[in-house]
């Protein structure tokens, strides 16, 4: 891997964890914790003050700090933590089109607060209805939470976007979801807010926890009954056609395409270091599987983390920079595979995980 060029990085501390145990989550299922504001200050200080050997000035000249990397605003003092993020970040705190669905359903003031921060859109994930939704979220009540969250977003002027995950479990329930879109008058209500209601469907990536639901990945024949309006909306939102392809078709693409490095996980536009409650460090160039661990901040320091990243010191980086995607595909691919994936990189992510798992045994 080349040396870290951009000195503009982000650091994210998993201060409170996540209320869900989503079966598709690429970050897996870490235990929850309860960290203090002082921990976030300590993290920011460690990266801000880091000076590389032989240099005089701090290595990182711009820092963005997050108090979460799984569920946003899950901590009870979410507004205080946002203020702290704003204080510790060079250019102020950053927000995304993500909010805590769990908190939206429980805290009437949360949506109002989010709107004050200029939140325009919030994405909500659906895997089916009722028990199916709860099963994928890994907790009871998730289905009702998503519906209540949608209403509370609309009440304060935030546009909901519905994301559907394509598995065999959603196929018999997709018509119910489409009828719900109409019954809740979502297109009309979002239009009243000055926007267009967006919805789309795509297969889950095969990363992290999602490797355990590969058996739920459908074939092209099984997807043909999807509503045409949902398919068209997905093409418009995702900007691609086809929306998914079989393993066999993607393997042929990998075989005939010039190898490139890094593959599977592109070098991010902004490098972010994820820090767990135990101070283990990973990057946004991979998952939180063991083969992506860069070290421990307390025992290795920032210098050890940076050196591990730049020298491909973890197995995941070794693969994406030194093992050909063709080799991965040849070793682990199924040339007759009929399950659908979004793209070749998603498929390679599955092969990379299999490769690293075998190397650990």
N, C-alpha and C positions, 0 to 999 in steps of 0.2 A: 504494500500500500504506500502511496506517496505520503510525504509529511503533511500534517494538518496545515492547510494553506490559510483558510479563513480563521481569523481570530475572534469571530463573532459566533458564540456558541450559546446553547441553552442548557440548563441543568434542571432536572425535575425530581422532586423528593416525594416518595409515596407515603405521605404523612398519615393518612387515615385509611387508605385502601379502597375497597369497593363493596357495595352491598350485594352485588351480583356474583354469580359464578357462571358466566355465559359460556356455553359449550362451543362457541365459535371463536372465542377471544384469543388473539395471537399473543397476548401478554400472559396467558396462562392464569393460574389461580394461586397467587401469593397469599400468605396469611395477612390479615389486616393488623394494623398497629395503631398507635396513638402517639404521634410525635409532637414536640413542642416548637413554639416559634423560634426558640433559641437554636434548634437543630437546623432550621431553614437558614437562619443567619450564619450559622457555622458553615454550612454547605457553600453559601454564596461567598463567604470570606475566603474559604480554601481555594476556590477557583479564581477569585479576583486577585488574590495575593500570589498566585503561583508564578514563579520566575524560573525559566528554564536554565539549566546549568550553562554557564558561559555568556549569559545575557544579563542585562541590567534592568530592563523594564518588564512589567508583568506580561506574560505570554498572551493572555486573553484580554483584548481591549474593549469588547462589548459582551455583556452577559445578560441573558434573559432567564428569570427565575420562576419556576412553577412549584406550587405546593402539592401537586398531584401529577400522576401520569396514567391513572386508571379512571376513576370516577371524579369528574370535576366537582368542586364545591360539596364534597361529601362530609367534610368536617363541620361541626356545629357552628364554628366561628368563621364561616366562609367569607363573610364580608371583611373581617379583620385580616384574614389571610390574603385576600386580594389586595388590600391596602399595603400589606407587607411586601407582596410580590412587586407592586408598583414602586415601592421604595428601593428594593434591592436590585431591580432591573435597570440597566443602563438607559434604555429608551422607554421605560414604563412597562407595565404588565401587558401581556398579550392574551386575547380571547379568541375562541374558535366557535364554530357552529355546533357546539356541544354544551349541553347543560346536564345536570343531574336529574334524570327522570324520577329517581327515588325521591329526591327533595321537592321537585315540582309537585308531586302528588301529596306531599305532607306539609309543606310550608307555603301558605298562601302568599306570603310576602316575597318569596324567592323570585317568582316570575317578574314581579314589579321591579325588584332590584336589578335583575338581569336586563330588563328593558332600559333602565336608567343608564346602563353601561353600553347602550347602543346596539344590543343584540338584535339582529334583524331576523335570523332564521335559526331554527333548532332541529336537528335531525333525530328521528326516533326510529328504532329498529324493530321490525316485526318478523317473527318466524312462523306464525300461525295465529290461531285464536285460542283463548281460554287456557286449558291445560297445556297445550302445545307451547304457547308463549311462555308460560311459567316454567316448563321443563327446560327450554333453551336458556332462559335467564338464570336458572338454577335457584329460583326462590318462588314461593307462593305470592300471589298478588301482583305479579309483574304486568299481567294483561290489563288489569284494571288501572294500574299506575300509568301505563302508556296512554290509555284513553283519557284519564283525568289530566295528565300532563298536556295532552293536545288541547284540551279545552282551556286550561289555564294560560297556555301560550297565546291562544287566539284572544282571550279576554284582555290581554295587555298589549296586543298589537305585534306579537312575534309570530312569524310564519312557521308552521310546522312542515317539515319534509319527512315523508314516510319512506323508509328503506326496507325492502323485503329481501330476505335471504332465501335463495333457491335451494331447497332440499326436498327430499321425498315427503317430509312431514307437512310442508306448506301446500303442496300441490292440491290435495283434496279440500283445502280450506281457503284457497286464494279467492274463489268467487265470493265467499262470505266477507273477506276483507274488502273486496271491490264494492260490494253492496254497502259496507260500512262507510266507505269513503263518500258515497252518495247520500247515505242517510244522515251523516254528520254535516253534509253540505260543505265539505272542505274546499272544493274548487271555488265555490261562490264566496265563501268567507275569506279565503286568502285573496281573492280578487278584490274584495272590499278593502283589504289592507294595501292595495296597490301592487300586488304581485300575482304570480301564477303558481298554483299548487303543484309541487313537484313530488313525484313518486317514481321509484325505480326498483328493479329486481336484479340480483346478480348472485352467483355462487359464492359461498364463503371461501376465504383463503384457507389453505391447508396448514396454517401455522399454529404453533402453540397448542392450546386445548383442542383446536379444530381438527387435529390429526386423528382424534378419537371419534369423529363423526363422518369419516370418509365413506362408511357404508350407507350414509344417507344422501350421498351425492347422486343426482339423477343422470339418466341418459338422454340424448336428444329426443328420442321417441316420447319419453315421459314429459318433456317440456312443451310439446306441441299443443297441448290443451290450454296453455296460458292465455289469458285474455289479450286480444290484439292491442287494446288501448294501453295496457301496462307494458307490453313489449315495445310499442312505439315511444311511450314516455321514457322508457329506459334507454333506448337508442339516442333520444334527444338529450337526456341528461348526461349519460356516460360518454357520448360522442364516439361510439364505435359500433361496428356491425361486421361480423357477427358478435353477439353479446357473450357467447361462450363457444368453446370447441371441445372436441373429445381429446382424451389423452393421446390416442393414436394420431390424430391430426397435428397436435402440438409437438409430438415427438418428431414428426417429419419436418416440421419447421425448425426445430432445434438442430436436427441432423444436417440441414441444408443451409443454415445461417452461419455466417462467419462468427467464430467465438469472440466474445468481448469480456473485458474485466473492468470493474467487478460485474458479475452477473447475478441474477436473482434479486439481490438487494442493492439498488443503486446508491451511490454516494449521495447523502441527503443534501438538499439545498442549504439547510442549516443543521449542523451537527448538534445533537442533543444527547446528554448523558443522563440515563435513568438511574436513580439511586434508591435502593430498597430500604425498608425500615432497619435492616441489618447492615446498611452502608455498602452492600454489594453494588457494583456498577456495571451497567450494560449501555449500549448505544442504540440510537434509532436506525442503525444500519442492520438490525436483526431483531430477534425476539428475546425473551427472557429465559430461554432454555439454557442449560448449563454450558453448552458449547459457545455461547455468546458472552459469557462472563469475562469482564476485563480485569477484575480484581476487587479488592475491598478498599474503600477510601481511607478507613482508619489505619489499616496496616500497610497499605501500599502507597498512600498519598496520591495527590493529583499527578505527580511525575510518573509514578508506576502505571497509572491508568493511561496516560498519554502515550507512554512508551509501548505498552501492550497494544494499544490501538494502531499506532504507526508501524509497528513491526509485525502485524498480523499474528499477535500473540495468543489469540484464542482460536479454537478449531473452526468456528464459523467463518472468520475472516480468512483463514487459510484456504478454505474451500472456494470462496467467491473470488479470491485473487490468484489462486494457484491451480485449481482443478478445473479442467475444461467442462463447460456445460454439456458438451457431447459425451464426455466420459461419464458424467453423472447420469445422463439419460440412458446410455448404453447399459450401465450397471443396474439401474433401479426402475427403468421404464417398462411399461407393458405395451408392446406394439399393437396389440388388439384391444387396448383399453377403451371403454365406451363412456366412462364417467366424464362429465363436463367440468371445465375450469375456465376462468376468465382469460388467462393468457399463459404463455410459456413460463414466465417468471413464477407464477403461482405453482405450476407443476414442478419447477426446479426447486422451489422451497420445500416441497414434500420430499424430494429426493435428497436434498441437503440434510434434512433432519434424519432421514433413514441412515444416511452415510455416517453422520456424527454419532447417532445412537449405537450403530454397530461398532464404531471405533472405541466406544466407551466400555463395551462388553469384553 
